[in-house]
């Protein structure tokens, strides 16, 4: 399949992770937390609540965080 000349991929400079620094990254160690999904949801929501004032949006984010943390707990290899 050929790509038309007018459609090209943007140039890739570097892995986005290489461009992040500690000002834009937060890490929480949930190893050993008795309820890691609940804990993940709470620490992330606490952080986001400082920037988001819409309770409905925070509820939506709580669901997404719970889903992501549950999937990580079920499918990720152990420490």
Phi and psi in degrees as a GROMACS rama.xvg file:
@    title "Ramachandran Plot"
@    xaxis  label "Phi"
@    yaxis  label "Psi"
@TYPE xy
-92.6029  152.517  UNK-2
-104.197  128.732  UNK-3
-58.6053  151.287  UNK-4
-58.8688  -28.1713  UNK-5
-78.358  -9.0728  UNK-6
-114.945  114.83  UNK-7
-137.257  155.161  UNK-8
-76.2656  143.847  UNK-9
-66.2044  151.461  UNK-10
-63.1807  139.949  UNK-11
-97.4438  120.581  UNK-12
-90.7401  -50.1049  UNK-13
-164.296  165.239  UNK-14
-61.1571  130.561  UNK-15
-53.8129  -32.2208  UNK-16
-62.5226  -28.9859  UNK-17
-69.5375  -21.6691  UNK-18
-93.4609  -6.43246  UNK-19
-86.3658  150.823  UNK-20
-134.785  -178.438  UNK-21
-63.9284  -18.2573  UNK-22
-70.2292  -21.2559  UNK-23
-118.32  12.0117  UNK-24
-130.206  134.895  UNK-25
-128.698  135.992  UNK-26
-125.21  130.93  UNK-27
-118.802  129.863  UNK-28
-92.4412  111.032  UNK-29
-100.65  7.85078  UNK-30
-60.4449  125.887  UNK-31
84.5367  -2.7525  UNK-32
-65.4497  134.079  UNK-33
-63.0201  -31.6373  UNK-34
-133.851  78.5876  UNK-35
-60.6022  -35.8809  UNK-36
-67.9536  -45.8706  UNK-37
-61.3135  -42.814  UNK-38
-64.932  -44.1909  UNK-39
-60.0556  -47.1092  UNK-40
-58.3181  -44.9534  UNK-41
-67.9231  -44.7915  UNK-42
-68.2253  -36.762  UNK-43
-70.043  -43.6817  UNK-44
-63.799  -37.6373  UNK-45
-59.3909  -42.2627  UNK-46
-67.5137  -45.4555  UNK-47
-69.0339  -31.9856  UNK-48
-62.2282  -20.5982  UNK-49
-71.3746  -17.866  UNK-50
-121.041  -15.2593  UNK-51
-122.03  125.032  UNK-52
-103.1  -0.0332546  UNK-53
-92.5992  108.733  UNK-54
-58.1388  -36.4542  UNK-55
-63.8793  -40.8586  UNK-56
-66.4719  -39.3868  UNK-57
-64.1566  -37.1835  UNK-58
-64.115  -42.4533  UNK-59
-61.448  -42.7901  UNK-60
-65.1679  -35.1521  UNK-61
-60.1443  -41.1541  UNK-62
-64.4149  -45.3572  UNK-63
-63.6182  -41.4282  UNK-64
-63.5019  -44.1266  UNK-65
-60.9251  -42.7829  UNK-66
-63.3868  -46.6601  UNK-67
-64.3547  -43.1389  UNK-68
-67.735  -38.1834  UNK-69
-64.0832  -45.7761  UNK-70
-61.499  -41.173  UNK-71
-64.0395  -40.638  UNK-72
-65.7512  -39.1611  UNK-73
-78.488  -42.9603  UNK-74
-102.447  -17.976  UNK-75
-79.3113  145.678  UNK-76
-67.4005  157.073  UNK-77
-65.1986  172.414  UNK-78
